[in-house]
Amino acid sequence: MKNLTDYKVLSFDCYGTLIDWETGLLNVLRPWADEHDLECDDEDLLLAYADAEAAVMREHPSTLYPELLAAALRRAGDHLGRPVTADWAERMGNSVPDWPAFPDSADALRRLGQHYDLVILSNVHHAGFAGSNKHLQGEYATVITAEDVGAYKPSGPHFEALTTWLHKQGLERHELLHVAQSLFHDHVPAKKFGLDSVWINRRHDRPGWGATPQPEEEWTYDAEYTSMAEFASAVERKFDGQE
C-alpha cells in the first residue's frame, strides 16, 4: 500500500461503514421476531436477513432498495418460518433514513475531507442516501448508488462507474483508496478492479459476520482499522509528518 498522502480520492461504502445498518435492521427485525414469538438472537436474525438480501440482490438487480429490503424481509421470514405482513415489509422498506450513523462517522468525514475528495459507492437509492446524509453531513465529489447503475455490489457496475468518473477527473485508479467494512460487498470487487482498499472492521470485537455474508472468494485489503476515527487519525498523522 502506498503512503496515505499519495491518494487524492477516498471512496466509501456507506452502510456498515458510515451508517450502522445492523442497528437499523434490528430496529425492525427484533420487534418483528418478538411479535411472532421467534426464539433467536440478534446474530441469527442478521444472518438470516443477510442471506435473504444477497439472494434478492442477485435475482433482482434493478429493484430499488426499499422494495429490495421488503422482499428480503419476506424471504427471511420464509426461512425462519414466520409470516411477514405488508405492514412489516413496508416498515423495513422505509427504514433507511432512520438508520443511525456510527458516532465517529460525521467527524471522520469532515477530517478526511480536508485531505481528499470523498466519493460514496452505495447499494441504496438516492432518496435513502439523502436521508442518511442528514446524519453524516458529508460533502462528496460524487455519489454512485445502485439506482444509478442498476445493480448491487458485489457485482461490478458500481466500480465500473467509479472508474469512469475517475478518468473524467483526469485521475487513475492508483490515486483512489476504497474504504469499506464489507469484505463481501466491497473488498472482493475492489481488488478485481485493481483498487487499494482499507478495511474498517466495525465488528472487530464481536464474533460472526452479522448482516454481511461471508465472502465465497478469497479476499484481501491493504490496511485495517477498527473505526473511522482510527483511520482519520492515521491519515492526519501522515499528513502532519508524524509517521
Helices and strands as residue ranges (DSSP letters): G 4-6, E 9-12, H 21-35, H 42-59, H 65-80, H 86-93, G 96-98, H 105-112, E 117-122, H 126-136, E 142-145, H 146-149, H 157-168, G 173-175, E 176-180, I 183-187, H 188-192, E 196-200, E 223-225, H 228-239
